[in-house]
Amino acid sequence: MDTNMIGSKIAKARKEINMSQAQLAQLMFISPQAVGKWERGESIPDIITINRLAEILGVDLNYFSENFPSVNTEENVQIQKEETAGSSTAEQPLINNFNGSNLVGSDFAGVVAQKRKFNGSALRGSDFSGADLTGSSFKGSDVRDANFDGANLADCVLSAMDLTGASFNKTILVRTEFSKLGLYNARFANAKLVDVKLTKSDLTKTLFENCIFEGVDFNYSDLRGVCFDGQTFIGVKFHNGALNDATFRGATLKNVSFRSTYAITNRYYRALKTINFDGAMMDKLTYASLKGLGADLSNVTVL
């Protein structure tokens, strides 16, 4: 792999979203000197780091390939001109890219901003309440303490970022993807999560209140000590997650799977025994599955 070529592409993508080396380094949890070495071709990021770079810079992973065409060739520019000439101005969004922007405390309340890009941006404390953000992307951004109450986050991607203290009260969450996140003290309340992914994330301090989970995937997430009391779960997967001391008191569970994809170890059995299902109601299949794994179901009602 050509280190100089990779370095040039990193620098190009970074500059196109007006992001400094220091800002990129902060989002990558590395030093600015390390970014400088990449861009000068003195070192090269590993494949996992390149994946994260692609998310933050808003580029396809193939962008770092030697055969990937330049985004600024004369041919591409001409194509863009022809496409623009063939469509009305009213059909084209004026602003669709907020990548790498400093938008701390911004007011986006009630806006219609579908399919926008907020990758690698500083959005701490911003207000997105009531906004229609359908299909938008928030990758590698700082969204601590942001307000998404009543917002439409259908088909949005929130990945590799910090959502500490964010609020999701009555938020529309359909096919929304939350992955590789920090959700310390984030709050999901009075919401129905449909076909949502909450994967590979730390949810140990996340607050869930009066929610309905339908088709939700918690694959590889840390759910130790999480309170799901009184909430409803339909077709939910808790695969490969840490569930020690989680509570489902008074919850309703239908067609819910707690199995590990890999071999079930004694450690996994012991973790399931620490889950509190007191007062829960569950269908026969969920009950049989948990019983077979040794969970304490002494105070459970079978539907």
C-alpha positions as MATLAB code, in Angstrom:
seq = 'MDTNMIGSKIAKARKEINMSQAQLAQLMFISPQAVGKWERGESIPDIITINRLAEILGVDLNYFSENFPSVNTEENVQIQKEETAGSSTAEQPLINNFNGSNLVGSDFAGVVAQKRKFNGSALRGSDFSGADLTGSSFKGSDVRDANFDGANLADCVLSAMDLTGASFNKTILVRTEFSKLGLYNARFANAKLVDVKLTKSDLTKTLFENCIFEGVDFNYSDLRGVCFDGQTFIGVKFHNGALNDATFRGATLKNVSFRSTYAITNRYYRALKTINFDGAMMDKLTYASLKGLGADLSNVTVL';
ca = [
       0.000    0.000    0.000;
       1.381    3.402   -1.056;
       1.840    5.433    2.132;
       2.250    8.714    0.255;
      -0.979    8.116   -1.690;
      -2.906    7.296    1.487;
      -1.469   10.340    3.224;
      -2.431   12.642    0.363;
      -5.981   11.308    0.364;
      -6.348   11.785    4.118;
      -5.127   15.381    3.824;
      -7.411   16.058    0.843;
     -10.546   14.693    2.518;
      -9.733   16.522    5.756;
      -9.283   19.873    4.020;
     -12.470   19.456    1.992;
     -14.529   19.462    5.204;
     -12.472   22.326    6.674;
     -11.104   20.187    9.502;
      -7.704   20.844   11.051;
      -5.190   18.151   11.900;
      -5.811   18.886   15.580;
      -9.590   18.415   15.187;
      -9.133   15.137   13.347;
      -6.670   13.946   15.978;
      -9.139   14.745   18.757;
     -11.885   12.702   17.086;
      -9.449    9.823   16.476;
      -8.123    9.958   20.066;
      -4.554   10.328   18.814;
      -1.983   13.142   18.685;
      -1.886   15.785   15.902;
       1.673   14.613   15.242;
       0.336   11.167   14.300;
      -2.043   12.722   11.769;
       0.861   14.748   10.372;
       2.922   11.583    9.914;
       0.069    9.928    8.015;
      -0.325   12.891    5.676;
       3.428   13.110    5.029;
       3.544    9.398    4.232;
       5.830    8.633    7.190;
       3.389    6.102    8.649;
       0.080    4.502    7.725;
      -3.068    3.800    9.786;
      -4.149    0.194   10.288;
      -7.359   -1.124    8.708;
      -9.495   -0.493   11.815;
      -8.255    3.105   11.977;
      -8.898    3.588    8.247;
     -12.500    2.491    8.794;
     -12.920    5.140   11.481;
     -11.206    7.739    9.269;
     -13.683    6.999    6.484;
     -16.611    7.558    8.869;
     -15.247   10.834   10.229;
     -14.178   12.235    6.855;
     -17.449   11.212    5.210;
     -15.860    9.120    2.458;
     -16.339    5.596    1.192;
     -13.736    3.085    2.362;
     -12.782    2.540   -1.296;
     -11.674    6.192   -1.386;
      -8.329    5.063    0.057;
      -7.824    2.590   -2.801;
      -5.257    3.370   -5.489;
      -7.879    2.848   -8.194;
     -10.470    5.166   -6.649;
     -11.055    8.126   -9.008;
     -10.302   11.652   -7.880;
     -13.378   13.579   -6.786;
     -12.080   16.711   -8.478;
     -11.282   15.472  -11.995;
     -12.409   17.655  -14.885;
     -14.706   14.839  -16.017;
     -16.513   14.714  -12.674;
     -16.804   18.487  -12.559;
     -18.352   18.497  -16.046;
     -20.825   15.761  -15.060;
     -21.827   17.753  -11.976;
     -22.388   20.846  -14.138;
     -24.564   18.905  -16.566;
     -26.612   17.371  -13.755;
     -27.113   20.776  -12.160;
     -28.149   22.325  -15.455;
     -30.771   19.644  -15.946;
     -32.542   20.241  -12.629;
     -34.213   23.213  -11.055;
     -32.634   25.133   -8.211;
     -35.673   24.452   -6.061;
     -34.965   20.700   -6.199;
     -31.408   21.036   -4.937;
     -30.712   21.431   -1.206;
     -28.706   24.574   -0.615;
     -26.770   23.173    2.326;
     -26.361   19.434    2.855;
     -22.876   19.080    4.271;
     -21.964   20.189    7.786;
     -18.957   17.854    8.061;
     -16.136   19.087   10.257;
     -18.084   22.133   11.429;
     -17.933   23.901   14.781;
     -21.631   24.059   15.676;
     -21.538   23.964   19.462;
     -24.872   25.052   20.921;
     -26.522   25.534   17.522;
     -30.293   25.928   17.134;
     -31.719   23.393   14.662;
     -35.092   23.094   16.412;
     -37.925   22.305   14.005;
     -35.825   22.387   10.846;
     -36.296   19.995    7.918;
     -32.815   18.641    7.264;
     -33.139   15.276    5.588;
     -30.079   13.343    4.421;
     -27.651   15.914    5.796;
     -24.104   15.097    6.889;
     -22.882   16.134   10.333;
     -19.770   13.926   10.385;
     -16.765   14.934   12.465;
     -18.544   18.014   13.808;
     -18.685   19.715   17.200;
     -22.390   19.729   18.099;
     -22.295   19.727   21.862;
     -25.449   21.203   23.403;
     -27.150   21.723   20.036;
     -30.947   21.741   19.865;
     -32.479   19.375   17.286;
     -35.863   19.150   19.014;
     -38.735   18.575   16.593;
     -36.376   18.527   13.602;
     -36.840   16.167   10.648;
     -33.385   14.618   10.237;
     -34.465   11.563    8.243;
     -31.516    9.765    6.657;
     -28.892   12.083    8.131;
     -25.430   10.994    9.242;
     -23.649   11.823   12.507;
     -20.337    9.944   12.466;
     -17.361   10.727   14.666;
     -19.017   13.847   16.079;
     -19.233   15.339   19.566;
     -22.961   15.448   20.307;
     -22.821   15.593   24.082;
     -25.865   17.149   25.787;
     -27.693   17.557   22.461;
     -31.497   17.667   22.460;
     -33.265   15.316   20.025;
     -36.655   15.437   21.773;
     -39.483   14.908   19.272;
     -37.039   14.767   16.360;
     -37.379   12.348   13.442;
     -34.231   10.201   13.337;
     -35.576    7.545   10.965;
     -32.781    5.928    8.909;
     -30.132    8.072   10.602;
     -26.640    6.783   11.401;
     -24.966    7.788   14.661;
     -21.622    6.028   14.876;
     -18.244    6.288   16.625;
     -19.201    9.356   18.619;
     -19.985   10.733   22.053;
     -23.672   11.087   22.990;
     -23.148   11.674   26.702;
     -26.160   13.435   28.204;
     -28.137   13.518   24.944;
     -31.944   13.475   25.213;
     -34.315   11.346   23.094;
     -37.785   12.020   24.510;
     -40.625   11.050   22.135;
     -38.034   10.806   19.355;
     -38.964    8.929   16.174;
     -36.490    6.055   15.985;
     -37.091    3.781   12.990;
     -34.164    1.851   11.468;
     -31.871    4.243   13.307;
     -28.325    2.949   13.757;
     -26.442    3.635   16.981;
     -23.036    1.928   16.984;
     -19.709    2.232   18.786;
     -21.034    4.984   21.046;
     -20.636    6.414   24.492;
     -24.151    6.975   25.876;
     -23.351    7.933   29.458;
     -26.459    9.518   30.994;
     -28.187    9.677   27.605;
     -31.972    9.377   28.053;
     -34.500    7.535   25.872;
     -38.044    8.225   27.117;
     -41.597    7.689   25.833;
     -40.245    6.419   22.529;
     -40.931    3.454   20.259;
     -37.748    2.022   18.789;
     -38.484    0.035   15.609;
     -35.762   -2.012   13.866;
     -33.158    0.106   15.633;
     -29.567   -1.031   16.102;
     -27.876   -0.240   19.414;
     -24.716   -2.231   18.835;
     -21.150   -2.301   20.143;
     -21.956    0.525   22.551;
     -21.560    1.265   26.244;
     -25.111    1.503   27.607;
     -24.280    0.913   31.258;
     -25.341    4.423   32.276;
     -28.021    4.944   29.615;
     -31.540    5.685   30.873;
     -34.530    3.953   29.257;
     -37.971    5.032   30.456;
     -41.413    3.988   29.176;
     -40.070    2.706   25.848;
     -41.255    0.060   23.397;
     -38.523   -1.954   21.653;
     -39.615   -3.726   18.463;
     -37.046   -5.543   16.325;
     -34.182   -3.835   18.181;
     -30.681   -5.319   18.033;
     -28.381   -4.875   21.062;
     -25.574   -6.996   19.581;
     -22.233   -6.750   21.430;
     -23.388   -3.900   23.689;
     -22.544   -3.476   27.356;
     -25.853   -3.504   29.261;
     -24.599   -4.265   32.743;
     -26.928   -2.848   35.381;
     -29.321   -1.259   32.866;
     -32.912   -0.828   34.052;
     -35.595   -1.956   31.574;
     -38.347   -2.196   34.183;
     -41.929   -1.992   32.901;
     -40.982   -1.709   29.236;
     -42.025   -3.780   26.220;
     -39.741   -5.929   24.041;
     -40.934   -7.602   20.840;
     -38.557   -9.491   18.550;
     -35.506   -8.049   20.319;
     -31.994   -9.538   20.223;
     -29.624   -9.295   23.177;
     -26.891  -11.332   21.503;
     -23.258  -11.331   22.654;
     -23.908   -8.546   25.165;
     -23.009   -8.111   28.817;
     -26.235   -8.220   30.853;
     -24.987   -8.701   34.396;
     -27.450   -7.254   36.942;
     -29.770   -5.817   34.273;
     -33.401   -5.597   35.396;
     -36.627   -6.389   33.530;
     -39.018   -6.099   36.464;
     -42.612   -5.898   35.232;
     -41.469   -5.874   31.601;
     -43.225   -7.628   28.708;
     -41.056   -9.853   26.514;
     -42.255  -11.555   23.319;
     -39.953  -13.481   21.006;
     -36.860  -12.070   22.727;
     -33.490  -13.784   22.301;
     -30.651  -13.715   24.830;
     -28.467  -16.334   23.207;
     -24.820  -15.924   22.305;
     -23.788  -16.539   18.713;
     -20.736  -18.361   19.988;
     -20.342  -21.167   22.514;
     -22.237  -20.431   25.713;
     -19.719  -20.425   28.542;
     -20.195  -20.815   32.270;
     -19.524  -17.107   32.564;
     -22.466  -16.395   30.256;
     -24.734  -18.670   32.315;
     -23.672  -16.889   35.505;
     -24.397  -13.486   33.956;
     -27.935  -14.544   32.969;
     -28.600  -15.688   36.512;
     -27.991  -12.122   37.756;
     -30.777  -10.628   35.571;
     -33.904   -9.690   37.523;
     -37.138  -10.734   35.780;
     -39.439  -10.317   38.803;
     -43.004   -9.581   37.707;
     -42.149   -9.835   34.003;
     -44.556  -11.318   31.460;
     -43.231  -13.351   28.549;
     -44.428  -15.670   25.810;
     -43.778  -19.398   26.013;
     -40.846  -19.409   23.601;
     -38.971  -16.631   25.397;
     -39.680  -18.327   28.718;
     -38.402  -21.700   27.488;
     -35.259  -20.154   26.037;
     -34.380  -18.324   29.256;
     -35.260  -21.341   31.387;
     -32.893  -23.459   29.331;
     -30.135  -20.943   30.000;
     -30.698  -21.088   33.749;
     -32.260  -17.652   34.303;
     -34.276  -17.115   37.480;
     -37.897  -17.077   36.302;
     -39.552  -17.867   39.640;
     -41.677  -14.689   39.594;
     -42.505  -14.573   35.878;
     -45.954  -14.844   34.255;
     -46.187  -16.851   31.034;
     -48.499  -15.337   28.434;
];
